[in-house]
C-alpha cells in the first residue's frame, strides 16, 4: 500500500492570495455523528421534523457542521499540519442537505508576524454555486516545514437502521393488513402487534385466551377497545383458529405470539384449509446492518435444519420472491459455503454450484444466483477481487443462502449482536406471510417484521408471486 506524502505550508512560505479548497459530500450519517459529538439532537437535523407541520421533511445539515468543513482545509492543506485556530467568524446564508457536495475554500488575506495569518473562508454548494457560509479565520500558522505520511483515521459506522426506517415509511400509507396474532398473551407479543397497529401497518385480530391477553394489556397500560379478540382455549386451538381466519378471507397474515413455533407451523401445514402452496415453508431474516448500503436477506436460519438440494431450490426462490416484494428488482443471491470453489468433500459447495446452474437454466427465476461463495467474497468486493472471482454477485450479494440451520442461526446472531444489525423474521412459501418474532426482539425489529409482511402480503394479493 502506498502512503500519501503530505506537506504543510509554514508561515514564511505563505503569501497573500494563496488559496486552497476541499470538496466534501454531505451525508445523513454526518448529522448523526455530529449529534453524538455535540449533543445537539435537534430533530430538524436528524429526521427533518418540524413541530406542527405535516408531511415529510428533508433533514437540514447542522450549520456548525457545515462551518467545520473549513477547519479541514486549514488543518490539512493551507497552512496544514501544525495550524491552530485563534478565531473564526461565520455568517450563514443558506442550508445544506444530505447529498450536497460542499466546497470549502480559504484564501490568505493578511500575514502578521511572527505567526498569525488571516484567511477569507467560504463554503459553497457545488451543484449550483450557492454560497452557504462566509467568514474569516485567524490562525497561528506552523513555523517549520513538516513532511509526513497521511494519517489513516479509523472509519465510523453509524448504528442507524435506515433501511428499516425506509420500509416502515413505505408501508405506513398503505391500508393496514388484517393479521391473526396467535396467543399474544405476554407483554412483548402483544406490544409488538399493538405497535404495528399504531403505525397503521396491521389491523390485529388477537387469537387466544381473553383473560391472559387482557392481563398483558393491563401490564402495558393500554386499552384493547376496538381490537377484535377471538377466544381460543389452548395454543394449538389459537394456531388453528388463526389459520381458519386466513381460509375465511379475514386475515392476510399470521403473526406468532407467545407460543412455540412448531405449534404454529403445525397448524399452518395441516392438510385441510392449511396454508400450503406446493413450496416448502422457509424462513428469511431481513437484516438492516449498519454500514451496509442495502438490506441483507439471510435464509434459512430457523426452519429447515439440514436442507437437501430440492429444499434449497425453494429456499432460494422464496428469498428472491421476498426480495422482489421489498423492491429489489433482480436480487443478487450468494450461496454460501466454506470455500468459493467446488470441492466434492464439502457438500455445500456442490449444492451451491448446482443452484447457480439451475438459476442459469431457468429452474430458479427472478434473480442472479452464484455459488459457492465464502462469506467474505460474497459481501466484500475487495475480497472477491483478491480471490479473482469474476461475478455480478460476488462482493455485492443481497441474499445469503446458508448451508444449514446452524450456519444461518450463527450468522444472523453474529450480525445482530456483533454488527448491531436489526433483524425482521418472516416465514414464506405459505399462502400468506407468517411473522416470526423472538422474545429478544426489540420494538424496531417487531415493527420491521410487520412491515416486511405487509409488503409481501400486498404482492401476494396482487398475484405477483407464482
N, C-alpha and C positions, 0 to 999 in steps of 0.2 A: 504494500500500500504506500503510495506517495503522499507525503505530508505537504501541505501548502505552507510556503515560507511567507511570513508576514513581517513588514517593517513599519515603524511609526515615523512621524514627521516631527522632530524636535523643534523647539522654539526658534532656533537660529535658521532653520530651513524654511520656515513658513513665510509666505508673502501675502500681502493684502490682495484679495481677489482669488486666492486658491479656493477651489471648490471640490466637493465630494458628494456622492449620493448613494443611497442604498434602497433597493426595492424589497418590499415585504408584503406577502399575501396575508390578508386579514381573515381569520377563521373563527368559528364559534368556540372552538376549544381554547383559543387565546382568551376569550372572555371569561371562561370558567377558571382558567389558570389565574387570571388577574383577580377574579373574585376571591379565590382562595388566598392569594398573596396579600391583597389589600384589605380584605374584609368587607368590600363594597359588594353587597348582594342585591343591588337594585334590579328588580325583575325586568326592567327595560333593556338591560344588557344581557340577560340570560335567556328569556323566552319571549321578549318583546311586549309583555303585558303592560297595558296602560289602564289604570283603575277607572272604571266607569265607561270604558269604550268596548264595543263588541267587535268580534272578528279577529282573524289572525294578524299579528304584527311581527315585523322582522326585527330581530334583536339589533340594538344600536351599539356600536363599539364604544366602550368607555373612553371619554375624552382624554383622560390621563394616560390610558394605554396608547392611544394614537400619538400623544405627545412624547411618550417614552421611546418611540422608534427613533427620534432624533438622537438620543443618547447612544444608540447602536452605531451611528455614523461617527460620532465623536470618539467613542471608545475603541472602535475597530479600524477606522480609516484615517480620519483627519480631526485632530492630530494623531489619534491612535493610542496604542498602549502607553500607559503612564499618565493619561489625561484625567484630571479631576475637576468636577463641577465647582464653580463658585456661585453662579446664579443662572437662572433660566426664566425668561418671560414667555408666556404662551397666550395667544389670542385665538379663540376657536371660531371658525367661520361656517363650517358645515360638518355633517356627520358622515361616518363611515359605517359600512355594514359588512357582514361576512361575505367573502368572495371578492371584495375590493382589493386591488393591488395599490399599495401605498408607496409613494416615492418620497423619502426623507432626504432633504438637501441641506448642506451647510456651506457658507461662504465666509472667508476671513474678511473682516471689515476694519480691524484695528489690532496693532500689537503694542503691548505696554510692558516694557522691561521691568523685572528680569524674566517673567514667565507668563504674564497674563495675556490672553487672546480673546477678543470679542468676535463673535460669528453671527451672521444673519442665519436664521433657521426657518425652514418651511416644510410642511407636509402637504402633498397634493395627491389627488386620486388619478391614477394612471389612465384610466379609460377615457375621461373627459377633461383632464387637466384642472378640475375644480380644486381651489385652494381650501384646505381643511384647517391648517394651523399656520400661523406666523409667529415670530418672536425673535429673541436674541439670547444667545448663550454666552456666558463669560466663564472661561475655564483657565485652570493652571495647566499649561502645556508641558510635556516632558522636556527635560533639558539635555538628555542624552539619547543617542541613536540606539534603538533596540531592534534586533532581528531574532525571530524565534519561530518555531513550528506552531501552526494554528492550533489552538486548544480545541479538543473534542469534548463538547459539553454533552452529558447524558441526556437522551431524549425523555420526554414526559408523555405518559399515557393518561388521558383524562378518563376517569371511571364514570363515564356517562353513557347511557343506553339510548343513543339517538335512533337506532333502527326500530326499537320497540315504541319509542315516542312517536315515530312516523307512522307505524302500523296503527297505533291507537287513534291518532288524528284522522287517519284514513277511514277507520271503521265508524267512528262516532256519528258522522252524518247519516249512516245507513240505518234502515229500520232494524231495531233490535231483534235478534233471532230467539224464538221460543226455545228454551233449554231445560230439559229434565235434569234436575240436580238430585243425585241419588244419595240419600242419607246425609243431608247437611246438618248432622246432629252434634256438631262440635264447632267451636268458635271460628277456627281458621277456615273450615269448609264452608260454613255459612257466610262468613265475612267476605270471602273471595267472590261468591255469587252475587252478594248484595253490592259489592264494589263495582262489578261489571254492569249491574243494573243501573247504578247511579251514573255510569258513563254511557248509558243507553246502548251498550253493546249486546246485552242479552235481556230477555224477559224470563226470569227464572220461574220454573214450576218445581216447588220443593216436594220431594217424594220421600216419605219416611215417617217416623214416629212424631206426631204433632207435639207431644209433651217435651221430648228431647230437643226438637227444633226450637220450640218456644223458650226453653231454658238457655239455649245457645244465643238466641236473640236478646234475652234479658242480660246475659253476661256481656254482650256487645253494647247494650244500652240503646237498641234500635227497635223500631216498631215494624211488624210484618203486615201492617194494614195494607190491603190491596194486593198482597202477594199470595198466589194460589198455593195451597198445601194439599197434597194428595196423600192420604193416610196409607201406610204400609207397616205391618207389624214387625217384620224382620228385614234384615239387609237383603236377603235373597228375594223377598217379596218386593222390596223397593226397586231392586235392579230390574226385575221382570216387569213391574208396573211402568218403569221409565221407558223400557223398550216398547211396551204397549202404546205409550203416548206417541212414539215415533210411528208405529204402524197405523195409528189412528189419524196421523197427519197433524197432530197437535204440537209436536216438538221437532225441531230441525237440528238438534244437537243433544248430546248426553254429557253430563259433567259428573265426574267422580267426587263424592263427598267422603264421609268418614266410614269407609268400608274397604275390605280387601279387594285389590284389583282383580283377582281371579273370580270373585263372586260377581263382579260387574261384567267381566268378559264372558262368563258362562251364560249369562242371560242374553248378551248380545249375539252369541253364536248358536243360540237354540235353533232347532230346525224349523219350527212353526213360528211365523211372524217375527223372525230374528232379523239381524242386520247384515247377514252375509250378502256378498256381491259376486262371489266366484274368485275373488282375490284373497290372499292371506291378509289378516289384520297385522299391521306393522306399526311400530312406534317411531315417531320423529321428534327429536329435540330441535326446536328453532332457537338458536342461541345468538344473543347480542353480545359480542366480545369487544370490549373497549379496544380501540385502535384498529379494528378490522373494518374495512370500508363497506362491508355488506353483511347481512345476516348469514349465519353458518348453520346448515342443517346437518345433524348427526343422527344416523339411523343404522341398525335398530339397537337401542340400548335398554329396552325394557320388556319386550315380549318374547321374541324368538331367540331361544337360548343358543343353539348351535345350528343355524340355518344351512340347509343344503342349497345347491345351485338354483333349483326351482323356486325355493322360498326367496333367495336373494334377488331373483328377477322381479318378484312382486315388491320386495323392499325398495329396489331401485326405482321401479315405475311409480310406486306410491309417493316416493320422495319427490320425483320430478313433477308429479301432479300437484303436490302441495306447493312446490316452488312456483309453479305457474299461478296458483291462487294468491301467492304473495307478490306477484307482479314481476317475477323473473322469467322472461320470455323463453330463453334457452339455457336452462341451468347447466353449470359445469360440474359434473359428478366425478369425484375421485374415489376409486375403490381401493381401500387401504389394505396393506399387508406389511410385513416386517421389512420387505425389500421391494425394489422397484423393477426387478427383473423376474421372469418366471423361473421358479425353482420347484421341481416336482416333489421335493421333500417338504415343501411348505404349501399345503393345500389351498390356503387363502390366496396365494399368488396365482395359482392355476385358475381358481374361480374368478378372480379379478380380470384376468386376461380373457376368459370366456365371456364374461359380462360385457366387456368392451367390444368384443367381436359381435356379440348378439345385438348390441346397440347399433353397430355399424351396418348390420344386415337388416335392421328394421324390426327386430324382435322386442326391442325396448325403444320407445319413441319419446320425442319431445325434449331431449337433452343431449349433451355431448358427454359420453362416458369414457373414462380412461382408467387403466389399471394394469398391473399392480402399481401403486404409488405408496411410498413410505410417507409418514406424516409430514416430515419436513418438506419434501419436494411436492407434496400435494398443495400446501398453502403458502409456501415461500418461493417466490420467483427466483431469487438468487440461488437457493439450494437446488432448484430444478436445473438451472443453467450450469451450476457447478458439476452436477451429475451428467450433464449432456443430454437431458431429456427434452426432446422437441415435441411439444404437445400444446394444444389450445387449453387443456385443463390443468396441466402441471403448474403449480405455483399460483393458480387462480381458482382453485376448487371452491364452489359454493355449497356443495353437498358432499359429505364424507360418509361413505358406506363402510362400516366396520366389519371385521370377520365374524365376531360373535358377541354375545351379550356382555362378557367380561370386558372386552376391549372397549365396547361402546359405553358401558357404565363408568369405567375408569376415565375415559376421555372426557365425557360430559362433566364428571365431578371435578376433574383437574381444571377444566375451563372455568367452572363455576367458582371453585374455592381458591385456585391459584391465580387465574387470569381475571377474576372478578366479573365473569360473564353472568348475565341473566338467562334463564332457560325457560321457554314455553314448551309444554309437553302435550302431544296430540297423538291419538291412535287414528289411523286412516286405513282405507281399504274396506270400510263398512259403508252402509247406506248414508250415514250421517257421521260427522266428526265426533270423536269421543275425547273429551278433555280429561287428561290425567294430571292431577295435581298432587304434590307431596306436602306432608306436614311441614317440611323445612322451607317451602316456597314462601317468598315474601309477597307483598301486595302487587308489586310490579310484575312479577312472574305470573301470578294468577290472572291479572288483568290482560297481560300479553297472550296467555293461553286462550282466553276467551276471544281476543281479537283475531288470533290466527284461525280459531274455529269458525268465527263469523265469516271471515273471508272465504274459507274453504266451503262452508255451507252455502254461501251465495253462489259460488261457482258450480257446486253440485246441483243446486236448484235450477240453474240456468242450463244444465246439460253439458257443462264444459268438461266433465270427466267421463271417460268411456267405462 
